[in-house]
Amino acid sequence: MNRKNLVTALETLYPSVSSKPILDEMGDFRIADGLLRTSDGLTQTQVKLAEPTGIHLRIKADKFLRLLRGLPDDAVTLIVEGNDLTVKGAKATAKYVTSPAAEYLDGLDFDIPSWNPLPKGLVKSMKLCADSASKEASRGVLCGVLLSGEWAIGSDGYRISRFPAKLPLDKPIILTSDLIRQVFNHSASVDGWAVKGDVMYFKIGESAIVAGKLITGDYPDVAPFFAEAEKLAGTVVLPESLKAGLKRHLEQLGELPTASQDVVVKLDGDEATTTSTDKTTYSLTETAKLDKAVEKPLSFKVHPAVLLEILDRTRAMRYEPGLEFVLFENKMDDGAFQYLACVESA
């Protein structure tokens, strides 16, 4: 069995393995000859191998993947005896206790009769909206990203990202941020999508499918906030040098949970300041000069990756002293992106 091909397949599956499974199967790989599956109960992944494994079993995911990653061999031999799986390399032999039963994983539905073509930029738009979604489970639908048929929308109640995402949907749907991040990891290979029941599916090339349950509930109407933002008459152009500073923030924040990956942007007079911290071991502050001073100090929070994406398209930010929002907006080939953030007086 080609070890590298098997590892590649298992690494595609692994993000759908639960670290705290409520069912044993949710922490396992299901291997059924050339068909492999995982699910954590919310997301689910299936991979078809070009080379059949010749085995049918369920095995604890973490240790099995770590072993195969670490072996130097180009090929390994997989031998099943009863409930034991032996993995043999040139100089290493490992034995695992497995289970033949996989009622939950075998029952997952991956049967999609036809796929919809993927609109250009959809995966990136969803990812940027997911960066603005709430990370607090109690916020319900705000933990996900709305696909309305026209827009992808993400909000935590304090900021709103809205990107064009034209899809032929029967009704609006809300995706989990976890599903979006998994799909984004394969963004170069995603070439189709489908909705079946309460699950959205993404086709990853010819061999893999990543899917996830939709969030139920009604997403708040964000249109009134953008209508209010039309009153923003002032414009400030953020400096080009801000982008280099944001990349440094992103490097420092990279190991933190996503909920903590925000920078505070403060505009005061003719100075722009960005600050990030893990509240324990580091803080980073960057300053840059504005071409034109703002009338009153203001500050807002933003994920550095989102602001970098915005600044690649426009450095103009609309604001109005006394109003509660700042707005970034720019036309793209297939529509306009908008990012609205609540501000506080600084």
Sequence and secondary structure as in RCSB ss.txt:
>XXXX:A:sequence
MNRKNLVTALETLYPSVSSKPILDEMGDFRIADGLLRTSDGLTQTQVKLAEPTGIHLRIKADKFLRLLRGLPDDA
VTLIVEGNDLTVKGAKATAKYVTSPAAEYLDGLDFDIPSWNPLPKGLVKSMKLCADSASKEASRGVLCGVLLSGE
WAIGSDGYRISRFPAKLPLDKPIILTSDLIRQVFNHSASVDGWAVKGDVMYFKIGESAIVAGKLITGDYPDVAPF
FAEAEKLAGTVVLPESLKAGLKRHLEQLGELPTASQDVVVKLDGDEATTTSTDKTTYSLTETAKLDKAVEKPLSF
KVHPAVLLEILDRTRAMRYEPGLEFVLFENKMDDGAFQYLACVESA
>XXXX:A:secstr
 BHHHHHHHHHHHGGGS SS SSGGGGEEEEETTEEEEE SSEEEEEE SS    EEEEEHHHHHHHHHH   SB
 EEEEETTEEEEE SS EEEEE BS  HHHHT     S  B   TTHHHHHHHHHHHS   GGGGGGGEEEE SS
EEEEE SSEEEEEE     SS EEEEHHHHHHHHTTTTTEEEEEEETTEEEEEETTTEEEEEE   S     HHH
HHHHTT  EEEE  TTHHHHHHHHHHHHTTS GGG  EEEEEETTEEEEEEE SSS EEEEEEE SS  SS EEE
EE HHHHHHHHHH  EEEE TTSSEEEEEEEETTEEEEEEEE EE 
